[in-house]
Amino acid sequence: MKSFRVSVHIVPRKGLLDPQGKAVADALHTLGFSAVRDVHVGRHIVIETAAADAAAAERAVREMCARLLANPVTEDFEIAGVAGA
């Protein structure tokens, strides 16, 4: 087994109310960043895991996200990267 570091981004689903993202967008507009159209505030999780290869590590982390880390009703997740540790 090899060690892998997997990065995951979890964000609210598009179209759902994101009060924290709205507050950040409003603050950015107040500071003069009028080009900002929308902000989504989520979580960035880094998981260090052992697996036979990078594909197996990604599959395991996808299952972790589906079963625990992301709420499938209100959140989407994306595997941002898998790297050997």
N, C-alpha and C positions, 0 to 999 in steps of 0.2 A: 504494500500500500504506500502511496505517495501522499504528501501533504499538499493541499490546495487552499488558496484564499479566494473566496467568492464574494463579490460585491453585489448587493441587491438594492434597488431603488423602489420604494413603495410610496405611491401617491394616491390622493383621492381620485375616484373615477371622474372623468370629464362630465360636466353637466350637473354634478352633485354640489351642494353647498359646501364651500371651503372657507369658513369664517376667518381662519388664520391667514389663508392666502389673500383674501379680500382686504384684511387689515394691512398686510404688507404692501399690496398693490396701492392702496390709498395713501399709505405713508410715502411710497416712492413718488407718487404723483405730487404730493405736497412738497417733496424735496426737489421738484422740477424735472423728474424723469417721466415726461408726458408720453413718451413712446411705449411705455410698458402697457401691454394690453391685458395680461392676465398673469396671476401668480398662483402656483400650487405648492403648498408646503407639505412635505412628506418626511419620510425617514430614509436614512442610508444605513444599511446594515452590512457589516463585514463578518463573514463566517469562515473560520478556519476548520477544515475537515479533512479526513483521510478518505481516499478513494483509489480505485485501480487506475483511473485515468481522468482527464478533464471532463469528458462527457458524463461519466458516472458521478462526478462531483456536482456538475450542473443539474443532473436529474434529481439527485438527493436534495439539493437546495430548492429546486422547484417544488418538490413535494413538501418540504418544510414550510415554504411560503403558502402553498395551497391549504395546508392543514393547520397552521398556527400563526405564521408571521403576518400575513395579509388577510384582511377581512374580505372575502370574495364578493360580498354584497356592495361594499362601499369603496374598495381600493383595488388598484391595479399594481402589479409588480413587474419589474424588468431585471433580468440578470445583467448587470453592467460589465462584468468581467470575471474570468476564471484564470487564476495564475498559480503556477507552482510555487509553493512557499519555501 
